[in-house]
Amino acid sequence: MRKLASEPLLHFLLLGAIIFIAHRLVSGGVDEPRRIVVTQGQIASMTIGFSRTWQRPPTSAELEGLIQDKVREEVYYREAMRMGLDRDDTIIRRRLRQKLEFVTNDIAALDEPTDAELAAYLNAHVDLFRVERRMTFSQVYLSPEKHGDRLAQDVAQLLVQLRQKGRDADPSSFGDPFLLERRLEAAPAGEIAKQFGEKFAASLGGLPVGQWHGPVESGYGVHLVFVEERTAGRVPELAEVRDAVHREWTNDRRLESNEKLFQDWLRHYVVTVERPETAEAGETFATAR
């Protein structure tokens, strides 16, 4: 008996029996079959999906294949979840977060704003919807590298010629080659700043209309400029930008709704952030709630 008690095989059998008995006790002694139901609605959905793809309804064999594949998918899914394969998987976690955000987005989208709410939103966010100042102008470019020390003198001489021509001057007939357009019509101030630089756009805003002026500096060099027309920026009426205001209002409501829901959920958790010690602080930050 002493020899038998020391046998590893006996130990293994006893351990297996203990695990089996414990499992039966926990499960109530009955190994309930797991239930999978393929509903009529799911079958109809599979039929519609097949028909859209192949432009015909599935045959009986094809439909049976779709049903069996659905069962196989459900079994694999449940077994993967039972084994915990969804845990610590970045792709699955991101996908689940994305699906939950879609749900909360749909909830936030249920409300439609009134005109009064949209008008209030417009007034509170005028910078988002402000109609930019626009300018129609012509410009003649002079390259500092090409003109060197004579740049100031050449600019002055060219300015005299352009002022003699006035509005009739053809910008392409003067100055040095330049990649950007010689004339821009009703260009927004922001677009002008992107092309020529903030300094150039700001200078353009202060020039008198109807005469050649310069030099005006840009990131490329210097320019002589003729401003034909300038339209001041303004805050538009709601009717002009209603779609844009509605879009931004809806997006803000969505973000607010998502954040409120997240904060409601977060209250049920205790979050501990184990930060590494820093050389300066020499301490570990603990719980945030």
Secondary structure, 3 states (H helix, E strand, C coil): CHHHHCCHHHHHHHHHHHHHHHHHHHCCCCCCCCCCCCCHHHHHHHHHHHHHHHCCCCCHHHHHHHHHHHHHHHHHHHHHHHCCCCCCCHHHHHHHHHHHHHHHHHHHCCCCCCHHHHHHHHHHCHHHHCECCEEEEEEEEECHHHHHHHHHHHHHHHHHHHHHHHHHCCHHHCCCCCCCCCEEEEEEHHHHHHHHCHHHHHHHHCCCCCCEEEEEECCCCEEEEEEEEEECCECCCHHHCHHHHHHHHHHHHHHHHHHHHHHHHHCCCCEECCCCCCCCCCCCCCEEC
